[in-house]
Amino acid sequence: MAKVVDITEKLSFDENPVMKIGTLEVEVNSDAETMLRLMGVFNSKEDLQAVMEALNLIFKPKDIKAICNLKKDGKKLAASSLMAIVQEAMALVMGEDTQGE
């Protein structure tokens, strides 16, 4: 008979984390399937296309709209800031250490 190893206690089934951007709070999809798809997106697509696809994987459509509509002092969100949001969300999905509350 084959050896059976129970790894149940090592697995995590946590709720999705929430990212706070100013007063906006958005849920980040952090399931295993999302992580695997993200890895494929950035390995096979150009940066801009990969960012757009990553946004659609990580955030709900209403949250993407809210992020893209962010303004400060009447100015819209810069492209570099959008990249920072995607990078931080990916770090959350992949379980990397990020800033706390």
DSSP file (Angstrom, degrees, kcal/mol; ACC not computed):
  #  RESIDUE AA STRUCTURE BP1 BP2  ACC     N-H-->O    O-->H-N    N-H-->O    O-->H-N    TCO  KAPPA ALPHA  PHI   PSI    X-CA   Y-CA   Z-CA
    1    1 A M              0   0    0      0, 0.0     3,-0.1     0, 0.0     2,-0.1   0.000 360.0 360.0 360.0 141.7    0.0    0.0    0.0
    2    2 A A        -     0   0    0      1,-0.1     2,-0.2     0, 0.0     0, 0.0  -0.348 360.0-100.4 -72.7 151.7    1.3    3.5   -0.8
    3    3 A K        -     0   0    0     -2,-0.1     2,-0.5     1,-0.0    -1,-0.1  -0.521  34.0-148.7 -71.7 137.4    2.2    5.9    1.9
    4    4 A V        -     0   0    0     -2,-0.2     2,-0.5    -3,-0.1    -1,-0.0  -0.948  11.1-169.6-112.7 126.8   -0.4    8.5    2.7
    5    5 A V        -     0   0    0     -2,-0.5     2,-0.7     2,-0.0    -2,-0.0  -0.975  12.1-148.7-118.6 121.9    0.6   12.0    3.9
    6    6 A D        +     0   0    0     -2,-0.5     3,-0.2     1,-0.1    -2,-0.0  -0.811  23.6 167.7 -92.9 113.4   -2.0   14.3    5.3
    7    7 A I    >>  +     0   0    0     -2,-0.7     3,-2.0     1,-0.1     4,-0.5   0.230  39.8 115.7-106.7  11.6   -1.1   18.0    4.5
    8    8 A T  G >4 S+     0   0    0      1,-0.3     3,-1.4     2,-0.2    -1,-0.1   0.851  72.6  55.5 -51.7 -42.4   -4.5   19.5    5.4
    9    9 A E  G 34 S+     0   0    0      1,-0.3    -1,-0.3    -3,-0.2    -2,-0.1   0.687 103.0  57.1 -67.5 -18.3   -3.1   21.5    8.4
   10   10 A K  G <4 S+     0   0    0     -3,-2.0    -1,-0.3     2,-0.0    -2,-0.2   0.550  90.5  93.4 -88.3  -8.8   -0.6   23.2    6.1
   11   11 A L    <<  -     0   0    0     -3,-1.4     2,-0.4    -4,-0.5    -3,-0.0  -0.527  63.3-145.1 -90.7 153.7   -3.2   24.6    3.7
   12   12 A S        +     0   0    0     -2,-0.2    -2,-0.0     2,-0.1    -3,-0.0  -0.961  20.7 174.7-120.3 133.2   -4.8   28.0    3.9
   13   13 A F        +     0   0    0     -2,-0.4    -1,-0.0    18,-0.0    18,-0.0  -0.294  31.0 158.6-126.8  45.8   -8.4   28.8    3.0
   14   14 A D        -     0   0    0      1,-0.1    16,-0.1    16,-0.1     2,-0.1  -0.149  45.1-100.0 -69.6 162.6   -8.4   32.4    4.0
   15   15 A E        -     0   0    0      1,-0.1    -1,-0.1    14,-0.0    14,-0.0  -0.366  53.7 -81.7 -72.6 162.4  -10.8   35.1    2.9
   16   16 A N        -     0   0    0      1,-0.1    -1,-0.1    -2,-0.1    13,-0.1  -0.415  49.3-117.5 -65.0 139.7   -9.6   37.5    0.2
   17   17 A P        -     0   0    0      0, 0.0    11,-2.9     0, 0.0     2,-0.5  -0.351  21.7-130.2 -73.3 161.7   -7.5   40.4    1.5
   18   18 A V  E     -A   27   0A   0      9,-0.2     2,-0.5    -2,-0.1     9,-0.2  -0.957  12.1-150.0-116.1 131.9   -8.6   43.9    1.1
   19   19 A M  E     -A   26   0A   0      7,-3.3     7,-2.7    -2,-0.5     2,-0.5  -0.864   9.8-149.3-101.2 131.9   -6.3   46.6   -0.3
   20   20 A K  E     +A   25   0A   0     -2,-0.5     2,-0.5     5,-0.2     5,-0.2  -0.889  16.8 177.8-105.4 129.3   -6.8   50.2    0.9
   21   21 A I  E >   -A   24   0A   0      3,-3.4     3,-2.3    -2,-0.5     2,-0.4  -0.905  68.4 -56.3-128.9  99.4   -6.0   53.1   -1.4
   22   22 A G  T 3  S-     0   0    0     -2,-0.5     0, 0.0     1,-0.3     0, 0.0  -0.533 121.7 -20.7  63.5-120.6   -6.8   56.4    0.4
   23   23 A T  T 3  S+     0   0    0     -2,-0.4     2,-0.4    -3,-0.1    -1,-0.3   0.500 120.5  98.4 -94.9  -5.6  -10.5   56.0    1.4
   24   24 A L  E <   -A   21   0A   0     -3,-2.3    -3,-3.4    42,-0.0     2,-0.5  -0.684  53.2-168.0 -86.5 131.8  -11.1   53.3   -1.2
   25   25 A E  E     -A   20   0A   0     -2,-0.4     2,-0.4    -5,-0.2    -5,-0.2  -0.986   8.1-178.0-119.7 126.8  -11.1   49.6   -0.1
   26   26 A V  E     -A   19   0A   0     -7,-2.7    -7,-3.3    -2,-0.5     2,-0.3  -0.969  25.3-123.4-127.6 139.9  -11.0   46.9   -2.8
   27   27 A E  E     -A   18   0A   0     -2,-0.4     2,-0.6    -9,-0.2    33,-0.4  -0.603  21.8-145.7 -80.4 138.8  -11.0   43.1   -2.4
   28   28 A V        -     0   0    0    -11,-2.9     2,-0.4    -2,-0.3    31,-0.2  -0.927  15.5-126.9-109.0 120.4   -8.2   41.3   -4.0
   29   29 A N        +     0   0    0     29,-3.0    64,-0.1    -2,-0.6   -14,-0.0  -0.517  35.7 170.7 -65.1 119.1   -8.9   37.8   -5.5
   30   30 A S        +     0   0    0     -2,-0.4    -1,-0.1   -16,-0.1   -16,-0.1   0.137  23.1 130.8-122.5  20.4   -6.3   35.6   -3.9
   31   31 A D     >  -     0   0    0      1,-0.1     4,-1.9   -18,-0.0     3,-0.2  -0.289  69.3-108.9 -74.3 163.0   -7.3   32.1   -4.8
   32   32 A A  H  > S+     0   0    0      1,-0.2     4,-2.3     2,-0.2     5,-0.2   0.868 116.9  55.6 -60.0 -40.1   -4.9   29.6   -6.3
   33   33 A E  H  > S+     0   0    0      1,-0.2     4,-2.3     2,-0.2    -1,-0.2   0.909 106.6  50.9 -61.6 -41.9   -6.4   29.7   -9.7
   34   34 A T  H  > S+     0   0    0      1,-0.2     4,-2.6     2,-0.2    -1,-0.2   0.923 109.3  51.0 -61.1 -44.3   -6.0   33.5   -9.9
   35   35 A M  H  X S+     0   0    0     -4,-1.9     4,-2.1     1,-0.2    -2,-0.2   0.921 110.4  48.5 -60.0 -44.6   -2.3   33.1   -8.9
   36   36 A L  H  X S+     0   0    0     -4,-2.3     4,-1.7     1,-0.2    -1,-0.2   0.906 112.3  48.5 -63.8 -41.2   -1.7   30.5  -11.6
   37   37 A R  H  X S+     0   0    0     -4,-2.3     4,-2.3     1,-0.2    -1,-0.2   0.896 109.0  54.0 -65.5 -39.4   -3.4   32.7  -14.2
   38   38 A L  H  X S+     0   0    0     -4,-2.6     4,-2.1     1,-0.2     5,-0.2   0.912 105.8  52.8 -60.6 -42.7   -1.4   35.7  -13.2
   39   39 A M  H  X S+     0   0    0     -4,-2.1     4,-0.9     1,-0.2    -1,-0.2   0.912 111.6  46.4 -59.7 -42.0    1.9   33.9  -13.6
   40   40 A G  H  X S+     0   0    0     -4,-1.7     4,-1.3     1,-0.2    -1,-0.2   0.872 108.4  56.2 -67.7 -37.5    0.9   32.9  -17.1
   41   41 A V  H  X S+     0   0    0     -4,-2.3     4,-1.4     1,-0.2     3,-0.5   0.935 110.6  42.3 -61.4 -48.4   -0.2   36.4  -18.0
   42   42 A F  H  < S+     0   0    0     -4,-2.1    -1,-0.2     1,-0.2    -2,-0.2   0.654 114.2  52.6 -78.6 -13.7    3.1   38.1  -17.1
   43   43 A N  H  < S+     0   0    0     -4,-0.9    -1,-0.2    -5,-0.2    -2,-0.2   0.684 120.5  30.1 -88.2 -19.7    5.1   35.3  -18.8
   44   44 A S  H  < S+     0   0    0     -4,-1.3     2,-0.3    -3,-0.5    -2,-0.2   0.500 109.1  63.1-120.8  -4.3    3.2   35.5  -22.1
   45   45 A K  S  < S-     0   0    0     -4,-1.4     2,-0.1    -5,-0.1     0, 0.0  -0.813  79.5-101.1-124.4 161.5    2.1   39.0  -22.7
   46   46 A E     >  -     0   0    0     -2,-0.3     4,-2.9     1,-0.1     5,-0.2  -0.398  47.9 -99.7 -73.4 159.7    3.5   42.5  -23.2
   47   47 A D  H  > S+     0   0    0      1,-0.2     4,-2.5     2,-0.2     5,-0.2   0.879 118.2  44.0 -51.6 -53.4    3.5   44.8  -20.1
   48   48 A L  H  > S+     0   0    0      1,-0.2     4,-2.0     2,-0.2    -1,-0.2   0.922 117.4  45.0 -63.2 -45.1    0.4   46.9  -21.0
   49   49 A Q  H  > S+     0   0    0      1,-0.2     4,-2.2     2,-0.2    -1,-0.2   0.890 113.3  51.9 -64.9 -38.9   -1.7   43.9  -22.0
   50   50 A A  H  X S+     0   0    0     -4,-2.9     4,-2.7     2,-0.2    -2,-0.2   0.888 107.8  51.6 -65.3 -39.7   -0.5   42.0  -19.0
   51   51 A V  H  X S+     0   0    0     -4,-2.5     4,-2.6    -5,-0.2    -2,-0.2   0.927 110.4  48.2 -63.6 -44.9   -1.5   44.8  -16.6
   52   52 A M  H  X S+     0   0    0     -4,-2.0     4,-1.7     1,-0.2    -2,-0.2   0.916 114.4  45.5 -62.6 -43.0   -5.0   45.0  -18.1
   53   53 A E  H  X S+     0   0    0     -4,-2.2     4,-1.4     2,-0.2    -1,-0.2   0.894 111.8  52.4 -67.9 -38.7   -5.5   41.3  -17.9
   54   54 A A  H  X S+     0   0    0     -4,-2.7     4,-2.9     1,-0.2     5,-0.3   0.913 106.1  54.1 -62.7 -42.9   -4.1   41.2  -14.3
   55   55 A L  H  X S+     0   0    0     -4,-2.6     4,-2.5     1,-0.2    -1,-0.2   0.922 108.8  49.2 -55.2 -44.9   -6.5   43.9  -13.3
   56   56 A N  H  < S+     0   0    0     -4,-1.7    -1,-0.2     1,-0.2    -2,-0.2   0.771 114.8  44.6 -69.2 -26.4   -9.4   41.8  -14.6
   57   57 A L  H  < S+     0   0    0     -4,-1.4    -2,-0.2    -3,-0.3    -1,-0.2   0.877 119.8  38.8 -80.9 -40.0   -8.1   38.7  -12.7
   58   58 A I  H  < S+     0   0    0     -4,-2.9   -29,-3.0    -5,-0.1     2,-0.3   0.866 115.9  41.8 -82.7 -38.7   -7.4   40.4   -9.4
   59   59 A F  S  < S-     0   0    0     -4,-2.5   -31,-0.1    -5,-0.3   -33,-0.0  -0.763  79.6-110.9-116.3 155.9  -10.2   42.9   -9.0
   60   60 A K    >>  -     0   0    0    -33,-0.4     4,-2.1    -2,-0.3     3,-0.7  -0.495  39.9-108.7 -74.3 151.9  -14.0   42.9   -9.6
   61   61 A P  H 3> S+     0   0    0      0, 0.0     4,-2.1     0, 0.0     5,-0.2   0.863 119.4  52.4 -52.9 -40.6  -15.2   45.1  -12.5
   62   62 A K  H 3> S+     0   0    0      1,-0.2     4,-1.8     2,-0.2     5,-0.1   0.853 110.0  49.5 -66.2 -32.5  -16.7   47.8  -10.1
   63   63 A D  H <> S+     0   0    0     -3,-0.7     4,-2.5     2,-0.2    -1,-0.2   0.853 107.5  53.7 -74.1 -34.8  -13.4   48.0   -8.2
   64   64 A I  H  X S+     0   0    0     -4,-2.1     4,-2.7     2,-0.2    -2,-0.2   0.929 109.7  48.8 -62.2 -44.3  -11.4   48.4  -11.4
   65   65 A K  H  X S+     0   0    0     -4,-2.1     4,-1.4     1,-0.2    -2,-0.2   0.917 111.5  49.2 -61.6 -43.8  -13.7   51.3  -12.4
   66   66 A A  H  < S+     0   0    0     -4,-1.8    -1,-0.2     2,-0.2    -2,-0.2   0.893 112.0  48.7 -63.6 -40.3  -13.2   52.9   -8.9
   67   67 A I  H >< S+     0   0    0     -4,-2.5     3,-1.5     1,-0.2    -2,-0.2   0.937 111.5  48.7 -64.7 -46.6   -9.4   52.5   -9.1
   68   68 A C  H 3< S+     0   0    0     -4,-2.7     9,-0.3     1,-0.3    -1,-0.2   0.733 110.0  53.7 -67.5 -21.5   -9.3   54.1  -12.6
   69   69 A N  T 3< S+     0   0    0     -4,-1.4    -1,-0.3    -5,-0.2    -2,-0.2   0.378  78.9 128.3 -93.0   4.0  -11.5   56.9  -11.4
   70   70 A L    <   +     0   0    0     -3,-1.5     7,-1.1    -4,-0.2     2,-0.3  -0.347  34.9 178.8 -61.0 138.2   -9.2   57.8   -8.4
   71   71 A K  E     -B   76   0B   0      5,-0.2     2,-0.4     6,-0.0     5,-0.2  -0.983  19.0-166.9-140.0 151.2   -8.3   61.5   -8.3
   72   72 A K  E >  S-B   75   0B   0      3,-2.2     3,-2.0    -2,-0.3    -2,-0.0  -0.976  82.0  -9.8-139.1 125.5   -6.2   63.6   -6.0
   73   73 A D  T 3  S-     0   0    0     -2,-0.4     3,-0.1     1,-0.3    -1,-0.1   0.848 130.3 -56.5  54.6  35.7   -6.4   67.4   -6.3
   74   74 A G  T 3  S+     0   0    0      1,-0.3     2,-0.4     0, 0.0    -1,-0.3   0.470 112.5 120.7  78.9   2.0   -8.3   67.0   -9.5
   75   75 A K  E <   -B   72   0B   0     -3,-2.0    -3,-2.2     1,-0.0    -1,-0.3  -0.810  60.5-123.1-104.1 141.9   -5.6   64.9  -11.1
   76   76 A K  E     -B   71   0B   0     -2,-0.4    -5,-0.2    -5,-0.2     2,-0.1  -0.304  40.6 -80.6 -76.5 162.1   -6.2   61.4  -12.4
   77   77 A L        -     0   0    0     -7,-1.1    -1,-0.1    -9,-0.3     2,-0.1  -0.400  48.9-122.4 -62.3 132.2   -4.2   58.4  -11.3
   78   78 A A     >  -     0   0    0     -2,-0.1     4,-1.8     1,-0.1     3,-0.4  -0.429  16.5-118.6 -76.0 153.0   -0.8   58.1  -13.1
   79   79 A A  H  > S+     0   0    0      1,-0.2     4,-2.1     2,-0.2     5,-0.1   0.873 115.9  55.7 -59.2 -38.4    0.0   55.0  -15.1
   80   80 A S  H  > S+     0   0    0      1,-0.2     4,-1.8     2,-0.2    -1,-0.2   0.851 106.1  51.5 -64.5 -33.1    3.0   54.3  -12.8
   81   81 A S  H  > S+     0   0    0     -3,-0.4     4,-2.2     2,-0.2    -1,-0.2   0.864 106.3  53.6 -71.0 -35.9    0.6   54.3   -9.9
   82   82 A L  H  X S+     0   0    0     -4,-1.8     4,-2.3     2,-0.2    -2,-0.2   0.909 108.2  50.7 -62.7 -41.3   -1.7   51.8  -11.6
   83   83 A M  H  X S+     0   0    0     -4,-2.1     4,-2.7     1,-0.2    -2,-0.2   0.898 108.2  52.6 -61.5 -40.7    1.3   49.6  -12.0
   84   84 A A  H  X S+     0   0    0     -4,-1.8     4,-2.5     2,-0.2    -2,-0.2   0.895 108.4  50.7 -62.9 -40.1    2.1   49.9   -8.3
   85   85 A I  H  X S+     0   0    0     -4,-2.2     4,-2.3     2,-0.2    -2,-0.2   0.928 112.2  46.6 -62.6 -45.6   -1.5   48.9   -7.4
   86   86 A V  H  X S+     0   0    0     -4,-2.3     4,-2.5     2,-0.2    -2,-0.2   0.915 112.4  50.4 -63.6 -43.2   -1.2   45.8   -9.6
   87   87 A Q  H  X S+     0   0    0     -4,-2.7     4,-2.0     1,-0.2    -2,-0.2   0.913 112.1  46.5 -62.7 -43.1    2.2   44.9   -8.2
   88   88 A E  H  X S+     0   0    0     -4,-2.5     4,-1.9     2,-0.2    -1,-0.2   0.895 112.2  50.6 -66.4 -39.7    1.0   45.2   -4.6
   89   89 A A  H  X S+     0   0    0     -4,-2.3     4,-2.4     1,-0.2    -2,-0.2   0.902 109.9  50.6 -64.2 -40.4   -2.2   43.2   -5.3
   90   90 A M  H  X S+     0   0    0     -4,-2.5     4,-2.5     1,-0.2     6,-0.2   0.885 106.8  54.4 -64.2 -38.3    0.0   40.5   -6.9
   91   91 A A  H  <>S+     0   0    0     -4,-2.0     5,-2.3     1,-0.2     4,-0.4   0.897 109.2  48.7 -62.3 -39.1    2.2   40.4   -3.8
   92   92 A L  H ><5S+     0   0    0     -4,-1.9     3,-1.0     3,-0.2    -2,-0.2   0.929 111.8  48.7 -63.7 -44.7   -0.9   39.9   -1.8
   93   93 A V  H 3<5S+     0   0    0     -4,-2.4    -2,-0.2     1,-0.3    -1,-0.2   0.877 113.2  46.8 -62.8 -39.0   -2.1   37.1   -4.1
   94   94 A M  T 3<5S-     0   0    0     -4,-2.5    -1,-0.3    -5,-0.2    -2,-0.2   0.431 114.6-115.4 -87.5   1.1    1.3   35.4   -4.0
   95   95 A G  T < 5 +     0   0    0     -3,-1.0    -3,-0.2    -4,-0.4     2,-0.1   0.681  60.9 152.3  77.7  17.8    1.6   35.7   -0.2
   96   96 A E      < -     0   0    0     -5,-2.3    -1,-0.2    -6,-0.2     2,-0.2  -0.450  56.4 -89.6 -76.9 154.6    4.6   38.0   -0.2
   97   97 A D        +     0   0    0     -2,-0.1     2,-0.3     3,-0.0    -1,-0.1  -0.460  55.1 171.3 -65.3 131.4    5.0   40.3    2.7
   98   98 A T        -     0   0    0     -2,-0.2   -10,-0.0    -3,-0.1    -1,-0.0  -0.851  42.5 -70.2-132.1 170.9    3.3   43.6    2.2
   99   99 A Q        -     0   0    0     -2,-0.3    -1,-0.1     1,-0.1     2,-0.0  -0.318  51.4-137.5 -61.2 143.5    2.6   46.6    4.3
  100  100 A G              0   0    0      1,-0.1    -1,-0.1    -3,-0.0    -3,-0.0  -0.011 360.0 360.0 -85.8-163.5    0.0   46.1    7.0
  101  101 A E              0   0    0     -2,-0.0    -2,-0.1     0, 0.0    -1,-0.1   0.485 360.0 360.0 -68.2 360.0   -2.8   48.3    8.2
